[in-house]
Amino acid sequence: MVSLSKIIACGETLAEEEALRWASNHGIFSCRSIGFLRSRAGGKMLPRALDMLLQNVTDSDATLLVSIGPELGPQQKKAIEFLGATKKPFLHLWSSIPQPGRLAHRFLELHKVEVLNVVGSPKDDEEATGAFIRSVFDTMILSTHL
């Protein structure tokens, strides 16, 4: 049984925004660490954004990396570095993976995740990203009732 109680994210990408919005709409506590510092920094991650990303990795039980394609964005690559240092699990999902919501459900269940960190890619298309994230999270929660 999945016991997800909180979703955290920096809130710099559309995928992160969608995950936080989804959590809020479904009665799961959500927390945005920072909001769109990247856009104010000319596309580069500010040191504060890196600190917040590290804090989210540290504060969470696991991290979900989400993107439309299999390529990782810069903050996702940095998150993997932090995850390696903290020995925390992560799962990378992209839109062409079969049944990503069920895979995410199994990941949360296997690692007993209560606090999930979500890290998206800034390169993703808005419409496709929103639909993909909602689909993953809806299916992930529905899987808890199967």
N, C-alpha and C positions, 0 to 999 in steps of 0.2 A: 504494500500500500504506500502510495506517495504521500509524504507529509509536508509538501511545499507550503511554507508560511510567509515567505517574503521574497520579492524580486528586487534586486538592486542593479543600478546601471549608472554610468556617468551621464547619459542623456545626450551624447554628442551625435548620435546617428539616428536615422529614421527607425531602424530596427530596435534600437534601445528605447526610443520614444514609444513605439508600438507595444513593446513588451511591458513597459511601465503603465501605459494606458489600459492594456488588457488586464493586468493585475488589478488595477484600481476598479475596473468594471466587473471583476469577478470576486471581489471580496478578499483579495490577497494583498497584504501590506506591500507597498512599493516605496522605494526611496531613490531619488535622483541625487547623485553626488555633486555634479556640476552641470551647467547648462550651456552648451554651445560655445565653449571657450575656444575651440578650434577655429571657428569661423572668424573670430576676432583676432586670431593670431596669424592670419594669412595662410591657413592650411596646415600649420605646424602645431604639434602638441606642445602646449605650454608646460613648464615644469610642474605647475599645480595640477594640471590634468594627469600627468604621469603619477603624481603622488596619490591622486584620487583613484586612479586605475589600480595601483598597488594596494591601496586601502580596501577597495572592493574585492580584490582577489583574496586578501587576508581575511576580510570579514565574512566571506561566503564559504559555503561548503563545497561548491563546484562552480564552474563557469561554462556557459553555453555561448559558443561563437556562432553567429548566424549571418549568412550572406546569400545572395542570389546565386552566385557562381562559386566554384571551389577555391578561388583565389582569396587569400587573407589580406585584409587591410592593415595599415601600419599599427593601429591600436590593438588589433587582434594579435599581431606578431609580438607586440610588446607584452600583451597579457600572457601569452604562452611563455615568454621569458620569466615573468613573475610567477606563473603557475609552476614552472620547473623548480624555481627556488623554494616555493612553499610546499611542493609535493601534493598539490591539490589536483583533482581530476577535472578534465574538460571534455567537451564534445563539440565538434564542428559540424554544423548542419548547413546544407545548401539545397536549393530548390529541386535539383534533379535526383536527390537521394530518395529511394522509395520509402514511403511511410515514415517521414521524419518525426511526426508527433509521437508515434508509437516507440520509435527509437529513443526520443527524448524521455518519454515516460519510463522506459526500462532503465535508462541512465540514472534518472532521479531515484528510482526505486533501488537500484543496485548500490548506489553511493549514499543512500539515506539522506538526500538533500532536503534541507529545510530552508536554507537561504541560497538562492540562485543568483549569480552575477551574469548579466547578459551583455555581450560585447558585439556590436554590429560593424558593418563595413560602410565607410562614407561614400563608396563608389556606386552603391546599389540604386536602382531605379525605384522611385517613390511608390508607384502603384503596385508593382510586383512585390516589393518588400513588405508593404503593409498587408497584402493578401497572404503572403507566405507566412509571416509571423503569426497572424491571427489563426491561420490554419494549423500551424505547429502547436500553438498553445491550446487551441480548442480541442484538438485531437489528443494532446498530452493529458488533459484533464478528463476527457471522455474515457480514455484508457483506464483511468483509475476505477471506473465503474464497470469494466468488462469482466 
